[in-house]
Amino acid sequence: MSKTLGELSTGMKAKLKIIAALSHKPKLLILDEPTSGLDPVSRDDILDMFQNYLEEEGEGILFSSHITTDIEKIADYILFIDQGKICFELSKDELQSHYGLANLTKRQREELGEFPYLYERRRPHSYEYLIDNRQKFQQEYPELVVKLASIEDVLLMIKKGEPK
C-alpha cells in the first residue's frame, strides 16, 4: 500500500527527512530537535539511525535537544547553552563520571557546616547539591551518599539550583 507524504505519520515523516539528509553523505549533519514530538519507538529508531551513521560513515552530527535521554544515548560531547550563555562544555563521559548529586536532610545539612558544592537546591524536607568532584567529595565525606549525576540532574541543578 502506498501513501502520499501527507498521509504519513509524524514519525515516518521524521525518518524520511533523516534518510533524505543522510543520503547526501554530509560530513556534518546539523539538526534542531530531531526527535521532538515523536513517540518513544520512533525516537529510538531515529537515534539508532544516527548511531549507525556515526559508526559506519565516521562523520559528525550536531543536534540540539531538550530530551536529555536522547543526549545520553548518542552524544559524545555536550555543550549546554542557556539564554545565549555557555554554562558548560565537556565530554559526556567526563560529565557522568565527574559530577555527583548529594541529597541531605535538614539535620545533615546543619551538622555538616561548610562544604564544597556547585549548586544547591532546597526541597521541602531536604537539600540537593551538585558536587564537582564526586570521588574526592566521597572520600572527604564518606558518611554522605553521592550518586552519579545524570545529564538531566546537572541541567536541572544549573537551571533551578542556587550557585554557591
Backbone bond lengths (Angstrom), bond angles and torsions (degrees), N, CA, C in turn:
res aa  C-N    CA-C-N  psi(-1)  N-CA   C-N-CA  omega(-1)  CA-C   N-CA-C  phi
1 M - - - 1.440 - - 1.528 108.71 -
2 S 1.301 116.80 127.22 1.458 120.03 179.52 1.519 109.47 -101.83
3 K 1.320 114.84 148.62 1.461 120.91 -178.81 1.515 108.69 -126.72
4 T 1.308 115.67 152.60 1.456 119.30 172.57 1.523 107.39 -80.23
5 L 1.308 116.09 164.52 1.459 120.77 -179.38 1.534 111.10 -57.37
6 G 1.312 116.98 -38.88 1.461 121.31 -179.89 1.517 113.83 -65.82
7 E 1.320 117.40 -20.55 1.465 121.29 -178.68 1.530 113.14 -89.51
8 L 1.325 116.95 -8.69 1.466 120.36 -179.10 1.527 110.76 -74.04
9 S 1.324 115.61 151.01 1.465 120.80 176.02 1.528 109.32 -71.04
10 T 1.318 115.83 165.14 1.465 120.72 177.88 1.525 110.73 -57.91
11 G 1.329 116.62 -42.56 1.461 120.98 179.20 1.518 112.50 -63.79
12 M 1.325 116.83 -41.63 1.469 120.44 179.22 1.529 110.82 -67.53
13 K 1.330 117.49 -38.08 1.469 120.71 176.70 1.529 110.38 -63.28
14 A 1.325 116.37 -42.79 1.465 120.36 179.33 1.524 110.49 -62.40
15 K 1.332 117.42 -43.94 1.467 121.28 178.60 1.522 110.68 -62.11
16 L 1.325 116.90 -41.59 1.458 121.44 179.46 1.528 110.84 -62.65
17 K 1.330 117.05 -41.97 1.467 121.00 177.97 1.529 110.92 -62.57
18 I 1.329 116.83 -42.17 1.467 120.83 179.59 1.523 110.18 -65.26
19 I 1.326 117.16 -44.45 1.470 121.09 178.68 1.525 109.88 -59.58
20 A 1.332 117.18 -43.91 1.469 120.88 179.09 1.527 110.72 -62.37
21 A 1.331 117.06 -43.22 1.467 120.58 179.78 1.523 111.50 -65.62
22 L 1.327 117.54 -40.33 1.466 121.31 -178.66 1.523 112.26 -73.69
23 S 1.327 117.70 -23.87 1.471 120.61 -177.34 1.523 112.08 -64.09
24 H 1.316 117.49 -21.71 1.466 121.78 179.07 1.526 112.07 -84.95
25 K 1.323 116.79 -2.32 1.472 123.76 -179.20 1.541 112.07 49.78
26 P 1.325 116.68 56.99 1.471 118.98 -179.86 1.526 111.46 -69.50
27 K 1.309 115.86 150.50 1.469 120.43 176.03 1.533 110.11 -71.25
28 L 1.333 115.58 -35.36 1.458 121.26 178.61 1.523 108.20 -137.55
29 L 1.308 115.73 123.56 1.459 122.42 177.67 1.527 107.40 -100.87
30 I 1.335 117.24 121.55 1.461 121.86 -178.80 1.523 108.45 -110.06
31 L 1.331 116.16 122.01 1.463 121.67 -174.63 1.523 110.93 -132.51
32 D 1.311 115.74 141.47 1.459 121.83 177.70 1.520 108.86 -110.19
33 E 1.318 116.63 113.80 1.467 122.67 178.86 1.533 112.21 49.87
34 P 1.340 118.44 56.16 1.468 120.18 -173.83 1.525 115.25 -65.72
35 T 1.317 118.12 -19.98 1.469 119.86 -178.17 1.527 112.75 -112.65
36 S 1.312 116.77 7.09 1.458 120.84 -178.77 1.526 110.93 -63.24
37 G 1.314 116.08 133.76 1.453 121.71 176.91 1.517 115.39 80.40
38 L 1.321 117.30 4.61 1.465 120.42 -178.77 1.523 110.96 -95.92
39 D 1.315 115.45 153.47 1.461 120.00 175.21 1.531 108.44 -72.07
40 P 1.332 118.33 161.05 1.470 121.21 -176.29 1.530 114.40 -56.14
41 V 1.321 118.23 -36.84 1.469 120.71 -178.94 1.525 110.30 -68.69
42 S 1.325 117.61 -45.28 1.468 120.94 178.44 1.526 110.84 -64.51
43 R 1.345 116.73 -40.97 1.467 120.16 177.16 1.519 110.56 -58.78
44 D 1.315 116.12 -46.28 1.459 120.85 -179.34 1.527 110.92 -63.24
45 D 1.332 117.47 -40.91 1.469 121.24 177.91 1.526 110.92 -60.71
46 I 1.322 116.72 -44.33 1.465 120.30 -179.25 1.527 110.79 -67.22
47 L 1.320 117.71 -41.36 1.468 119.91 177.43 1.524 110.91 -63.79
48 D 1.336 117.38 -36.38 1.470 120.62 174.68 1.521 110.84 -63.24
49 M 1.329 117.05 -39.49 1.467 120.68 177.10 1.532 110.11 -61.37
50 F 1.325 116.35 -43.92 1.466 120.39 177.87 1.527 110.81 -61.32
51 Q 1.324 116.00 -46.42 1.463 120.65 -178.61 1.527 110.86 -61.07
52 N 1.318 117.30 -44.24 1.469 121.18 177.26 1.518 110.93 -61.04
53 Y 1.315 117.23 -42.46 1.464 121.63 179.10 1.529 110.44 -61.55
54 L 1.312 116.53 -45.14 1.463 120.36 179.78 1.523 111.41 -62.73
55 E 1.322 117.04 -42.65 1.464 121.36 -177.46 1.525 112.33 -73.70
56 E 1.332 117.47 -41.92 1.463 120.74 -175.25 1.520 112.90 -82.45
57 E 1.315 117.42 -39.88 1.460 120.80 -175.38 1.526 112.58 -94.90
58 G 1.317 117.20 -23.03 1.461 120.60 179.88 1.520 113.66 69.98
59 E 1.313 117.23 19.34 1.456 121.55 179.85 1.525 109.26 -96.54
60 G 1.326 116.86 -174.42 1.456 120.15 -175.83 1.512 113.73 -116.44
61 I 1.320 114.48 157.19 1.458 121.94 175.13 1.523 107.61 -131.63
62 L 1.319 115.16 129.20 1.455 121.79 174.47 1.517 106.16 -116.02
63 F 1.341 116.38 118.22 1.461 116.74 177.34 1.511 111.77 -140.52
64 S 1.324 112.98 147.14 1.459 119.41 175.75 1.519 107.52 -96.74
65 S 1.325 115.54 145.39 1.456 119.39 179.69 1.520 109.96 -160.66
66 H 1.315 114.78 147.13 1.458 121.11 171.58 1.525 110.48 -100.31
67 I 1.317 116.49 -1.72 1.464 121.31 -178.30 1.529 107.58 -94.17
68 T 1.326 115.88 98.33 1.462 119.93 -172.44 1.526 113.18 -65.84
69 T 1.322 118.29 -27.12 1.471 119.17 177.38 1.527 110.68 -66.40
70 D 1.335 117.36 -32.82 1.463 120.44 175.36 1.524 110.15 -65.64
71 I 1.322 115.72 -42.48 1.462 120.68 179.34 1.526 109.68 -62.63
72 E 1.331 117.03 -45.70 1.465 120.44 179.82 1.518 111.99 -61.60
73 K 1.318 116.79 -33.49 1.461 120.00 -177.02 1.525 112.53 -74.17
74 I 1.329 118.17 -36.11 1.460 119.06 -168.88 1.530 115.81 -118.92
75 A 1.311 117.96 -25.26 1.466 120.26 -172.15 1.524 113.00 -73.50
76 D 1.314 115.02 144.40 1.460 122.20 168.99 1.524 109.54 -101.78
77 Y 1.314 115.21 -31.09 1.457 122.01 -174.14 1.524 108.49 -136.43
78 I 1.319 117.29 138.47 1.461 121.53 -175.75 1.526 110.12 -124.34
79 L 1.315 114.39 131.44 1.458 122.62 174.21 1.522 105.98 -121.90
80 F 1.327 116.97 118.91 1.463 120.90 -179.34 1.514 108.62 -105.75
81 I 1.339 115.24 117.61 1.461 122.23 179.45 1.520 108.07 -113.90
82 D 1.316 116.07 129.03 1.461 121.21 177.87 1.522 108.34 -127.03
83 Q 1.314 116.82 116.74 1.457 123.77 -179.54 1.525 111.80 51.43
84 G 1.325 115.29 45.41 1.458 121.78 176.70 1.519 115.47 80.69
85 K 1.320 117.97 -1.45 1.471 121.91 -178.78 1.525 109.41 -108.44
86 I 1.323 116.48 131.99 1.461 120.67 176.91 1.527 108.22 -76.84
87 C 1.327 115.45 117.05 1.469 121.00 179.99 1.520 111.33 -86.83
88 F 1.330 116.91 -39.00 1.456 121.10 173.63 1.514 109.76 -163.27
89 E 1.315 114.49 156.70 1.455 122.12 173.63 1.523 107.76 -146.89
90 L 1.323 115.18 119.95 1.452 120.71 -179.45 1.520 109.74 -165.48
91 S 1.312 115.17 169.30 1.462 118.84 179.51 1.527 109.40 -70.27
92 K 1.324 115.42 153.17 1.467 119.91 178.30 1.526 109.93 -61.46
93 D 1.329 117.09 -40.94 1.465 120.24 179.72 1.525 111.27 -61.35
94 E 1.329 116.43 -41.91 1.461 120.50 179.37 1.528 110.46 -64.89
95 L 1.315 116.38 -43.82 1.464 120.48 179.25 1.519 110.52 -59.86
96 Q 1.333 115.90 -46.77 1.459 119.76 -175.26 1.523 113.25 -74.02
97 S 1.316 118.35 -27.48 1.463 119.25 -179.50 1.528 112.68 -91.42
98 H 1.308 117.26 -24.86 1.457 121.47 -171.99 1.531 113.54 -89.54
99 Y 1.316 116.76 -43.38 1.460 120.69 -173.87 1.522 112.07 -88.59
100 G 1.318 114.87 150.19 1.454 120.93 177.77 1.514 110.74 -136.87
101 L 1.308 114.55 164.44 1.458 121.46 179.22 1.524 108.05 -125.78
102 A 1.322 116.19 121.80 1.464 121.73 179.50 1.521 109.45 -113.01
103 N 1.313 116.35 130.14 1.466 122.44 175.05 1.520 107.98 -107.89
104 L 1.313 116.56 124.40 1.458 121.76 -178.53 1.523 109.92 -122.76
105 T 1.307 114.99 141.75 1.460 118.99 172.08 1.527 107.44 -73.10
106 K 1.312 116.39 166.71 1.465 119.71 177.65 1.527 110.46 -60.42
107 R 1.308 115.83 -38.36 1.469 120.14 -179.86 1.535 110.85 -65.35
108 Q 1.345 117.14 -46.50 1.464 120.46 177.74 1.525 110.40 -58.03
109 R 1.324 116.01 -42.13 1.464 120.64 -178.22 1.519 110.87 -62.65
110 E 1.311 117.15 -43.48 1.464 121.26 179.96 1.520 111.29 -65.77
111 E 1.330 117.58 -41.28 1.464 121.98 -178.60 1.524 111.97 -70.78
112 L 1.310 116.79 -30.32 1.460 121.27 -175.16 1.518 112.78 -72.73
113 G 1.307 117.86 -34.78 1.458 120.61 -176.99 1.521 110.75 71.90
114 E 1.317 116.39 -141.40 1.467 121.84 -177.85 1.525 110.59 -79.27
115 F 1.320 116.69 135.45 1.464 121.80 176.38 1.528 108.74 -155.27
116 P 1.348 117.00 159.63 1.471 119.74 -175.76 1.532 112.80 -79.79
117 Y 1.315 115.39 132.75 1.464 121.58 173.59 1.527 108.08 -157.40
118 L 1.318 116.52 165.33 1.461 121.08 178.87 1.523 112.01 -96.15
119 Y 1.335 115.45 -47.75 1.465 121.46 -178.18 1.521 109.89 -136.53
120 E 1.313 114.73 148.18 1.461 121.92 177.26 1.527 108.01 -122.63
121 R 1.312 115.29 137.94 1.465 120.87 175.51 1.525 107.88 -129.20
122 R 1.309 115.80 117.25 1.466 120.69 -179.07 1.515 109.63 -84.58
123 R 1.315 114.55 131.96 1.461 122.81 176.48 1.529 107.50 -111.50
124 P 1.330 118.30 169.17 1.471 119.26 -179.56 1.535 114.06 -55.77
125 H 1.336 117.84 -39.19 1.467 119.96 -176.23 1.527 113.13 -126.33
126 S 1.325 116.77 12.40 1.465 119.19 -177.66 1.527 110.31 -159.24
127 Y 1.320 114.04 177.98 1.458 122.38 176.13 1.524 107.50 -126.65
128 E 1.318 115.65 145.74 1.460 121.54 177.97 1.528 107.03 -122.54
129 Y 1.338 116.14 135.36 1.464 120.38 -176.37 1.519 110.86 -128.76
130 L 1.329 115.14 136.12 1.457 120.75 171.16 1.516 106.51 -90.95
131 I 1.325 115.18 121.02 1.461 122.69 -175.73 1.525 108.82 -103.16
132 D 1.329 116.12 136.49 1.460 121.59 -176.30 1.521 113.19 -75.15
133 N 1.299 118.60 -54.54 1.462 122.00 -177.83 1.528 107.24 -114.79
134 R 1.324 115.12 89.71 1.468 121.97 -171.91 1.525 112.74 -55.21
135 Q 1.324 117.62 -46.91 1.468 120.59 -175.88 1.528 111.89 -66.72
136 K 1.316 116.64 -43.82 1.465 120.12 178.90 1.530 110.30 -64.42
137 F 1.323 115.79 -43.11 1.463 120.43 178.66 1.524 110.45 -59.82
138 Q 1.322 116.86 -43.19 1.468 121.54 -178.89 1.529 110.89 -64.06
139 Q 1.331 117.25 -34.46 1.465 120.40 176.82 1.527 111.16 -69.04
140 E 1.324 116.48 -40.59 1.462 120.72 -178.22 1.533 112.96 -76.05
141 Y 1.332 116.11 -27.58 1.466 121.25 -178.29 1.527 109.26 -130.54
142 P 1.341 117.27 67.41 1.469 120.28 -175.17 1.533 114.01 -65.09
143 E 1.311 117.13 -18.51 1.468 119.82 -179.75 1.533 112.41 -76.43
144 L 1.332 116.86 -12.54 1.465 120.92 -179.00 1.524 111.04 -99.65
145 V 1.305 116.08 143.82 1.462 121.72 176.81 1.525 107.84 -92.26
146 V 1.320 115.40 124.08 1.460 121.15 178.62 1.518 107.50 -123.85
147 K 1.319 116.00 115.24 1.465 119.75 -179.53 1.522 109.97 -92.64
148 L 1.315 115.85 160.67 1.456 120.62 173.76 1.518 108.75 -61.60
149 A 1.303 117.27 137.13 1.461 120.92 178.72 1.523 109.20 -90.38
150 S 1.309 115.95 129.07 1.462 120.53 175.04 1.529 108.74 -79.16
151 I 1.311 116.13 169.84 1.462 120.21 176.12 1.526 109.35 -58.99
152 E 1.315 115.86 -42.73 1.467 119.57 179.50 1.522 111.24 -63.22
153 D 1.331 118.08 -40.18 1.468 121.15 177.13 1.526 110.71 -57.56
154 V 1.329 116.31 -47.32 1.466 120.96 -177.97 1.527 110.32 -63.87
155 L 1.332 116.90 -46.14 1.465 120.13 -179.43 1.526 111.67 -62.26
156 L 1.325 117.05 -43.53 1.465 120.11 179.66 1.527 111.90 -64.66
157 M 1.323 116.80 -38.72 1.465 119.28 179.34 1.526 110.57 -66.52
158 I 1.328 116.95 -40.07 1.464 119.74 178.98 1.532 110.46 -65.50
159 K 1.321 116.59 -40.58 1.467 120.67 -177.36 1.531 113.31 -79.38
160 K 1.336 117.63 -38.47 1.462 120.18 -172.57 1.524 114.22 -109.03
161 G 1.323 116.76 -16.75 1.454 119.71 -178.60 1.519 111.99 -86.57
162 E 1.317 114.69 170.69 1.463 122.08 176.43 1.520 108.26 -103.81
163 P 1.338 117.69 127.04 1.469 118.34 177.82 1.519 110.71 -68.28
164 K 1.334 115.48 153.15 1.468 120.15 179.64 1.505 108.97 -71.27
